[in-house]
C-alpha cells in the first residue's frame, strides 16, 4: 500500500471509529429510555443490566453504521478539502477516484462484514434480549408487575391478573391499591379481589411467595345449576382485613436467564430461516384464501361448474323433452324470478337472500382481519430478508454520498458536516421507516420497501461523485442559465430568418 493510501485510510478509520463510538453511546442512552420500566427499581444486579445492554448494542447497528459511514466520509474529505490537501493531490495528478481507492476497498469489505453481522449477530441478539426480558419477569415476580396496567401471572399454579396503582419500598415489595382477577381452569375471570395495600414476602429457601393483601374485599361470581338462578347473576362478597395468597414458584426458580426460547419474530431469523418461512407462509396463505373462497362460493351457490349440453346425455334423462332442456334460461333477471312467485313466497325469498348475504358479509369481514394479519406477517418476513442485503449496500452507497459531499463543501470538524450528515441520514431513515410500514400493510412491494431509501441515495451518490470530480459546487445553476440564454439566442435567430 502506498503512503498516500495509508494516510487517507488512517484518517478515515480514525473518524470512523470515533464517530461510531460516540453515536453508539448516544443511541444506547436513547434506547435505554424505551426499557427503563423493565430495568429501573427492579432489584436487578449490575451483571443482568450489563447483559441486557450488551445484547441491545447489536440491534442498533442498522441505525448507527450507515450514519457513521456518512459522517466519517464527510469529515475526512471535508478536512482534506479545507486544508487544501485535495488541491495538492490534484496538482500531483491524483484524481478524486484515485484518492478514494483504498477507502473503496475498505467500504466493500465493510459491506460484507455488515451483511454477516445482520444475518447472524443481530437476530441472535434480538432473541437473547427478548428472552432475557421475559425471563427476568419470571424470576422476579415484582418485576413482572407494571404500575397502572394488568400484568399476567401464568404457570404459577393459579393464573391471575394483577394491577397495582403504585409500587414502593425495597425491591418494590409494597403495593398500593391492588386489583386481582383470579382465573379458573377454563381461564375465566370469575373472582375479583380488591385491596388498599399489599406486600410480597419471599424467602430464598422457599418456593412459595406470599402475597399479603390488607383492607380489601373479595367478590366471586357464583355458577348455580338452576337456569332461573343464572339469570339473576348471583355473586358472593366478603370483606377482609388480611388475605394471603400463596404463589408456587418452584418452576420459576429453575428459570435460566440465558435460556433461548422459540424464535417468534422475523427480526430473530437469519436469511436461511427467513427464506424457508417465507415459502411456507406464502403457501399457507394461498391455501387459506382458496379454502375460504371455496367455502363462500358453496354458501352463495353461485359460479356453478358449467356442464356441456350434450344432447345424447340430455336425452337420457327420462320424462323430460330434449328441446326443453336445450333451451336457454328463460329467467333473465331477479324481477323475472320474483314475478313467478306469490307475494308471500316473494317476501320469503327476499328475506332469506338478505339474511344469507348479511351472514356472508359478516364472515368475509371477520376473515379479512385474519388474512390481513397473515399477509402482514408474511410481508414483514420478506422485508426483513431484503433489509439485510439493503443494509450492506447502504453503507457502500452512503460512502459515495458522503465522500464527494465532503470534498464539495470543503469543511471539516463537527459543525456543518455533522448537520449535513444528520439531515441526509434522517431523510434516508424516515424514507425507510415509511416505506417499511407501507410494505407491511401491502400498499407497496415488500422488496421495494426494503430498498427504497437506498435506491433514492444511489443517484445522489452518482451525481455528487461526478460533480466533485469535475470541481463543481454543490448546487450549480450555471448550466441552467446557459441553457436559457442559448434558447433565446436560437429563438432570435429563427425570428430574424423569418
TAJO-V289752 format. One record per pair of residues at least 4 apart in sequence whose C-alpha atoms are under 8 Angstrom apart, sorted by the first residue. I is the first residue (numbers start at 1). J is the second residue. If there is no record, write none. Layout:
# TAJO-V289752
i:I j:J
i:I j:J
This chain:
# TAJO-V289752
i:1 j:5
i:1 j:6
i:2 j:6
i:3 j:7
i:4 j:8
i:4 j:99
i:5 j:9
i:5 j:99
i:5 j:101
i:5 j:102
i:6 j:10
i:6 j:102
i:7 j:11
i:8 j:12
i:8 j:99
i:8 j:102
i:8 j:103
i:9 j:13
i:9 j:102
i:9 j:103
i:10 j:14
i:11 j:15
i:11 j:76
i:12 j:16
i:12 j:72
i:12 j:73
i:12 j:76
i:12 j:103
i:13 j:17
i:14 j:18
i:15 j:19
i:15 j:72
i:15 j:75
i:15 j:76
i:16 j:20
i:16 j:68
i:16 j:69
i:16 j:71
i:16 j:72
i:16 j:73
i:17 j:21
i:18 j:22
i:19 j:23
i:19 j:68
i:19 j:71
i:19 j:72
i:20 j:24
i:20 j:64
i:20 j:65
i:20 j:68
i:21 j:25
i:22 j:26
i:23 j:27
i:23 j:64
i:23 j:68
i:24 j:28
i:24 j:57
i:24 j:60
i:24 j:64
i:25 j:29
i:26 j:30
i:27 j:31
i:27 j:60
i:27 j:64
i:28 j:32
i:28 j:53
i:28 j:56
i:28 j:57
i:28 j:60
i:29 j:33
i:30 j:34
i:31 j:35
i:32 j:36
i:35 j:39
i:36 j:40
i:37 j:146
i:38 j:42
i:38 j:133
i:38 j:143
i:39 j:44
i:39 j:49
i:41 j:171
i:41 j:172
i:42 j:142
i:42 j:143
i:42 j:171
i:42 j:172
i:43 j:171
i:44 j:48
i:44 j:49
i:45 j:49
i:46 j:50
i:47 j:51
i:48 j:52
i:49 j:53
i:50 j:54
i:51 j:55
i:52 j:56
i:52 j:129
i:52 j:132
i:53 j:57
i:54 j:58
i:55 j:59
i:55 j:125
i:55 j:126
i:55 j:128
i:55 j:129
i:56 j:60
i:56 j:125
i:56 j:126
i:56 j:129
i:57 j:61
i:58 j:121
i:58 j:122
i:58 j:125
i:59 j:122
i:59 j:125
i:59 j:126
i:60 j:64
i:61 j:65
i:62 j:66
i:62 j:118
i:62 j:391
i:63 j:67
i:63 j:429
i:64 j:68
i:65 j:69
i:65 j:395
i:66 j:70
i:66 j:391
i:66 j:394
i:66 j:395
i:66 j:398
i:66 j:425
i:67 j:71
i:67 j:421
i:67 j:422
i:67 j:425
i:68 j:72
i:69 j:73
i:69 j:395
i:69 j:398
i:69 j:399
i:69 j:402
i:70 j:74
i:70 j:395
i:70 j:398
i:70 j:399
i:70 j:401
i:70 j:402
i:70 j:403
i:70 j:421
i:70 j:425
i:71 j:75
i:71 j:402
i:71 j:417
i:71 j:418
i:71 j:421
i:72 j:76
i:72 j:402
i:73 j:77
i:73 j:399
i:73 j:402
i:73 j:403
i:73 j:406
i:74 j:78
i:74 j:402
i:74 j:403
i:74 j:404
i:74 j:405
i:74 j:406
i:74 j:407
i:74 j:412
i:74 j:417
i:74 j:421
i:75 j:79
i:75 j:406
i:75 j:411
i:75 j:412
i:75 j:413
i:75 j:414
i:75 j:417
i:76 j:80
i:76 j:403
i:76 j:406
i:76 j:412
i:77 j:81
i:77 j:403
i:77 j:404
i:77 j:406
i:77 j:407
i:77 j:410
i:77 j:412
i:78 j:82
i:78 j:403
i:78 j:405
i:78 j:406
i:78 j:407
i:78 j:408
i:78 j:409
i:78 j:410
i:78 j:411
i:78 j:412
i:78 j:417
i:79 j:83
i:79 j:406
i:79 j:410
i:79 j:411
i:79 j:412
i:79 j:413
i:80 j:84
i:80 j:85
i:80 j:86
i:80 j:407
i:80 j:410
i:80 j:412
i:81 j:85
i:81 j:86
i:81 j:87
i:81 j:406
i:81 j:407
i:81 j:408
i:81 j:410
i:81 j:411
i:82 j:410
i:82 j:411
i:82 j:412
i:84 j:88
i:85 j:89
i:86 j:90
i:86 j:96
i:87 j:91
i:88 j:92
i:89 j:93
i:89 j:94
i:89 j:95
i:90 j:94
i:90 j:95
i:90 j:96
i:94 j:98
i:94 j:99
i:95 j:99
i:95 j:469
i:96 j:100
i:96 j:468
i:96 j:469
i:97 j:101
i:97 j:469
i:100 j:104
i:101 j:105
i:102 j:106
i:103 j:107
i:104 j:108
i:105 j:109
i:106 j:110
i:107 j:111
i:107 j:395
i:107 j:396
i:107 j:399
i:108 j:112
i:108 j:396
i:109 j:113
i:110 j:114
i:110 j:392
i:110 j:395
i:111 j:115
i:111 j:391
i:111 j:392
i:111 j:393
i:111 j:395
i:111 j:396
i:112 j:116
i:112 j:392
i:113 j:117
i:114 j:118
i:114 j:391
i:114 j:392
i:115 j:119
i:115 j:388
i:115 j:389
i:115 j:391
i:115 j:392
i:116 j:120
i:116 j:121
i:117 j:121
i:117 j:122
i:118 j:122
i:118 j:123
i:118 j:388
i:118 j:391
i:119 j:123
i:119 j:269
i:119 j:270
i:119 j:271
i:119 j:388
i:120 j:124
i:120 j:270
i:121 j:125
i:122 j:126
i:122 j:267
i:122 j:268
i:123 j:127
i:123 j:267
i:123 j:268
i:123 j:269
i:123 j:270
i:124 j:128
i:124 j:268
i:124 j:269
i:125 j:129
i:125 j:268
i:126 j:130
i:126 j:267
i:126 j:268
i:127 j:131
i:127 j:260
i:127 j:263
i:127 j:268
i:128 j:132
i:128 j:258
i:128 j:260
i:129 j:133
i:130 j:134
i:131 j:135
i:131 j:257
i:131 j:258
i:131 j:259
i:131 j:260
i:131 j:261
i:132 j:136
i:132 j:257
i:132 j:258
i:133 j:137
i:134 j:138
i:135 j:139
i:135 j:255
i:135 j:256
i:135 j:257
i:136 j:140
i:136 j:143
i:136 j:257
i:137 j:141
i:137 j:142
i:137 j:143
i:137 j:144
i:138 j:144
i:138 j:252
i:138 j:255
i:139 j:252
i:139 j:253
i:139 j:255
i:140 j:144
i:141 j:145
i:142 j:171
i:142 j:172
i:142 j:173
i:142 j:200
i:144 j:151
i:145 j:150
i:145 j:151
i:145 j:162
i:145 j:163
i:145 j:164
i:146 j:150
i:146 j:151
i:146 j:163
i:146 j:164
i:147 j:163
i:147 j:164
i:147 j:165
i:147 j:166
i:147 j:167
i:148 j:163
i:148 j:164
i:148 j:165
i:148 j:166
i:149 j:163
i:149 j:164
i:150 j:161
i:150 j:162
i:150 j:163
i:150 j:164
i:151 j:161
i:151 j:162
i:151 j:163
i:152 j:159
i:152 j:160
i:152 j:161
i:152 j:162
i:153 j:159
i:153 j:160
i:153 j:161
i:153 j:162
i:154 j:158
i:154 j:159
i:154 j:160
i:155 j:159
i:156 j:247
i:156 j:248
i:156 j:249
i:156 j:251
i:156 j:252
i:157 j:247
i:157 j:248
i:158 j:182
i:158 j:183
i:158 j:247
i:159 j:182
i:159 j:183
i:159 j:184
i:159 j:187
i:160 j:180
i:160 j:181
i:160 j:182
i:160 j:183
i:161 j:180
i:161 j:181
i:161 j:182
i:162 j:178
i:162 j:179
i:162 j:180
i:162 j:181
i:163 j:178
i:163 j:179
i:163 j:180
i:164 j:175
i:164 j:176
i:164 j:177
i:164 j:178
i:164 j:179
i:165 j:175
i:165 j:176
i:165 j:177
i:165 j:178
i:166 j:175
i:166 j:176
i:166 j:177
i:167 j:172
i:167 j:173
i:167 j:174
i:167 j:175
i:167 j:176
i:168 j:172
i:168 j:173
i:168 j:174
i:168 j:175
i:169 j:173
i:169 j:174
i:170 j:174
i:173 j:199
i:173 j:200
i:173 j:201
i:174 j:197
i:174 j:198
i:174 j:199
i:174 j:200
i:175 j:197
i:175 j:198
i:175 j:199
i:176 j:195
i:176 j:196
i:176 j:197
i:176 j:198
i:177 j:194
i:177 j:195
i:177 j:196
i:177 j:197
i:177 j:198
i:178 j:193
i:178 j:194
i:178 j:195
i:178 j:196
i:178 j:197
i:178 j:198
i:178 j:213
i:179 j:192
i:179 j:193
i:179 j:194
i:179 j:195
i:180 j:192
i:180 j:193
i:180 j:194
i:181 j:189
i:181 j:190
i:181 j:191
i:181 j:192
i:181 j:193
i:182 j:189
i:182 j:190
i:182 j:191
i:182 j:192
i:183 j:187
i:183 j:188
i:183 j:189
i:183 j:190
i:183 j:191
i:184 j:188
i:184 j:189
i:184 j:190
i:190 j:220
i:190 j:221
i:190 j:222
i:191 j:218
i:191 j:219
i:191 j:220
i:191 j:221
i:192 j:218
i:192 j:219
i:192 j:220
i:193 j:216
i:193 j:217
i:193 j:218
i:193 j:219
i:194 j:216
i:194 j:217
i:194 j:218
i:195 j:213
i:195 j:214
i:195 j:215
i:195 j:216
i:195 j:217
i:196 j:213
i:196 j:214
i:196 j:215
i:196 j:216
i:197 j:213
i:197 j:214
i:197 j:215
i:198 j:211
i:198 j:212
i:198 j:213
i:198 j:214
i:199 j:210
i:199 j:211
i:199 j:212
i:199 j:213
i:200 j:209
i:200 j:210
i:200 j:211
i:200 j:212
i:201 j:209
i:201 j:210
i:201 j:211
i:201 j:212
i:202 j:206
i:202 j:208
i:202 j:209
i:202 j:210
i:203 j:207
i:203 j:208
i:203 j:209
i:207 j:248
i:207 j:249
i:207 j:250
i:207 j:253
i:208 j:246
i:208 j:247
i:208 j:248
i:208 j:249
i:208 j:250
i:209 j:246
i:209 j:247
i:209 j:248
i:209 j:249
i:210 j:244
i:210 j:245
i:210 j:246
i:210 j:247
i:211 j:244
i:211 j:245
i:211 j:246
i:211 j:247
i:212 j:242
i:212 j:243
i:212 j:244
i:212 j:245
i:213 j:241
i:213 j:242
i:213 j:243
i:213 j:244
i:214 j:240
i:214 j:241
i:214 j:242
i:214 j:243
i:215 j:239
i:215 j:240
i:215 j:241
i:215 j:242
i:216 j:239
i:216 j:240
i:216 j:241
i:216 j:242
i:217 j:237
i:217 j:238
i:217 j:239
i:217 j:240
i:218 j:236
i:218 j:237
i:218 j:238
i:218 j:239
i:218 j:240
i:219 j:235
i:219 j:236
i:219 j:237
i:219 j:238
i:220 j:235
i:220 j:236
i:220 j:237
i:221 j:233
i:221 j:234
i:221 j:235
i:221 j:236
i:222 j:233
i:222 j:234
i:222 j:235
i:222 j:236
i:223 j:230
i:223 j:234
i:224 j:229
i:224 j:230
i:225 j:229
i:225 j:230
i:226 j:230
i:227 j:231
i:228 j:232
i:229 j:233
i:229 j:234
i:230 j:234
i:249 j:253
i:250 j:254
i:251 j:255
i:255 j:259
i:263 j:268
i:263 j:269
i:264 j:268
i:265 j:269
i:266 j:274
i:266 j:380
i:266 j:381
i:266 j:384
i:267 j:384
i:269 j:273
i:269 j:274
i:270 j:274
i:270 j:385
i:271 j:275
i:271 j:385
i:272 j:276
i:273 j:277
i:274 j:278
i:274 j:381
i:274 j:382
i:274 j:385
i:275 j:279
i:275 j:385
i:276 j:280
i:277 j:281
i:277 j:381
i:278 j:282
i:278 j:378
i:278 j:381
i:278 j:382
i:279 j:283
i:280 j:284
i:281 j:285
i:281 j:378
i:282 j:286
i:282 j:378
i:283 j:287
i:284 j:288
i:285 j:289
i:285 j:371
i:285 j:374
i:285 j:375
i:286 j:290
i:287 j:291
i:288 j:292
i:289 j:293
i:289 j:371
i:290 j:294
i:291 j:295
i:292 j:296
i:293 j:297
i:294 j:298
i:295 j:299
i:296 j:300
i:296 j:360
i:297 j:301
i:297 j:302
i:297 j:303
i:298 j:302
i:299 j:360
i:300 j:356
i:309 j:313
i:309 j:314
i:309 j:326
i:310 j:314
i:311 j:315
i:311 j:322
i:311 j:326
i:312 j:316
i:313 j:317
i:314 j:322
i:314 j:325
i:315 j:320
i:315 j:321
i:315 j:322
i:320 j:324
i:320 j:325
i:321 j:325
i:322 j:326
i:323 j:327
i:331 j:336
i:331 j:337
i:332 j:336
i:333 j:337
i:334 j:338
i:335 j:339
i:336 j:340
i:337 j:341
i:338 j:346
i:341 j:345
i:341 j:346
i:342 j:346
i:343 j:347
i:344 j:348
i:345 j:349
i:346 j:350
i:347 j:351
i:348 j:352
i:349 j:353
i:350 j:354
i:351 j:355
i:352 j:356
i:353 j:357
i:354 j:358
i:355 j:359
i:356 j:360
i:357 j:361
i:358 j:362
i:359 j:363
i:360 j:364
i:361 j:365
i:362 j:366
i:363 j:367
i:364 j:368
i:365 j:369
i:366 j:370
i:367 j:371
i:368 j:372
i:369 j:373
i:370 j:374
i:371 j:375
i:372 j:376
i:372 j:441
i:373 j:377
i:374 j:378
i:375 j:379
i:375 j:442
i:376 j:380
i:376 j:440
i:376 j:441
i:376 j:442
i:377 j:381
i:377 j:440
i:378 j:382
i:379 j:383
i:379 j:439
i:379 j:440
i:379 j:441
i:379 j:442
i:379 j:446
i:380 j:384
i:380 j:439
i:380 j:440
i:380 j:446
i:381 j:385
i:382 j:386
i:382 j:446
i:382 j:447
i:383 j:387
i:383 j:436
i:383 j:439
i:383 j:440
i:383 j:446
i:383 j:447
i:383 j:449
i:383 j:450
i:384 j:388
i:384 j:450
i:385 j:389
i:386 j:390
i:386 j:447
i:386 j:450
i:386 j:451
i:387 j:391
i:387 j:450
i:387 j:451
i:388 j:392
i:389 j:393
i:390 j:394
i:390 j:450
i:390 j:451
i:390 j:454
i:391 j:395
i:392 j:396
i:393 j:397
i:393 j:454
i:394 j:398
i:394 j:454
i:395 j:399
i:396 j:400
i:397 j:401
i:397 j:454
i:397 j:457
i:397 j:458
i:397 j:461
i:398 j:402
i:398 j:457
i:398 j:461
i:399 j:403
i:400 j:404
i:400 j:461
i:400 j:462
i:400 j:464
i:400 j:465
i:401 j:405
i:401 j:457
i:401 j:460
i:401 j:461
i:401 j:462
i:401 j:464
i:401 j:465
i:402 j:406
i:402 j:421
i:402 j:461
i:403 j:407
i:404 j:408
i:404 j:461
i:404 j:464
i:404 j:465
i:404 j:467
i:404 j:468
i:404 j:469
i:405 j:409
i:405 j:464
i:405 j:465
i:405 j:468
i:405 j:474
i:406 j:410
i:406 j:411
i:406 j:412
i:406 j:417
i:407 j:468
i:408 j:468
i:408 j:471
i:408 j:472
i:408 j:473
i:408 j:474
i:409 j:473
i:409 j:474
i:411 j:416
i:411 j:417
i:412 j:416
i:412 j:417
i:413 j:417
i:414 j:418
i:415 j:419
i:416 j:420
i:417 j:421
i:418 j:422
i:419 j:423
i:420 j:424
i:421 j:425
i:422 j:426
i:423 j:427
i:424 j:428
i:425 j:429
i:426 j:430
i:427 j:431
i:428 j:432
i:428 j:453
i:428 j:454
i:428 j:457
i:429 j:433
i:429 j:453
i:430 j:434
i:431 j:435
i:431 j:452
i:431 j:453
i:432 j:436
i:432 j:449
i:432 j:450
i:432 j:451
i:432 j:452
i:432 j:453
i:433 j:437
i:434 j:438
i:435 j:439
i:435 j:444
i:435 j:448
i:435 j:449
i:435 j:450
i:435 j:452
i:436 j:440
i:436 j:446
i:436 j:449
i:436 j:450
i:437 j:441
i:437 j:449
i:438 j:442
i:438 j:443
i:438 j:444
i:438 j:449
i:439 j:443
i:439 j:444
i:439 j:445
i:439 j:446
i:439 j:447
i:439 j:448
i:439 j:449
i:440 j:446
i:442 j:446
i:444 j:448
i:444 j:449
i:445 j:449
i:446 j:450
i:447 j:451
i:448 j:452
i:451 j:455
i:452 j:456
i:453 j:457
i:454 j:458
i:455 j:459
i:456 j:460
i:457 j:461
i:458 j:462
i:459 j:463
i:460 j:464
i:461 j:465
i:462 j:466
i:463 j:467
i:464 j:468
i:464 j:474
i:465 j:469
i:466 j:470
i:467 j:471
i:467 j:472
i:467 j:473
i:467 j:474
i:468 j:472
i:468 j:473
i:472 j:476
i:477 j:481
i:478 j:482
i:479 j:483
i:480 j:484
i:481 j:485
i:482 j:486
i:483 j:487
i:484 j:488
i:485 j:489
i:486 j:490
i:487 j:491
i:488 j:492
i:489 j:493
i:490 j:494
i:491 j:495
i:492 j:496
i:493 j:497
i:494 j:498
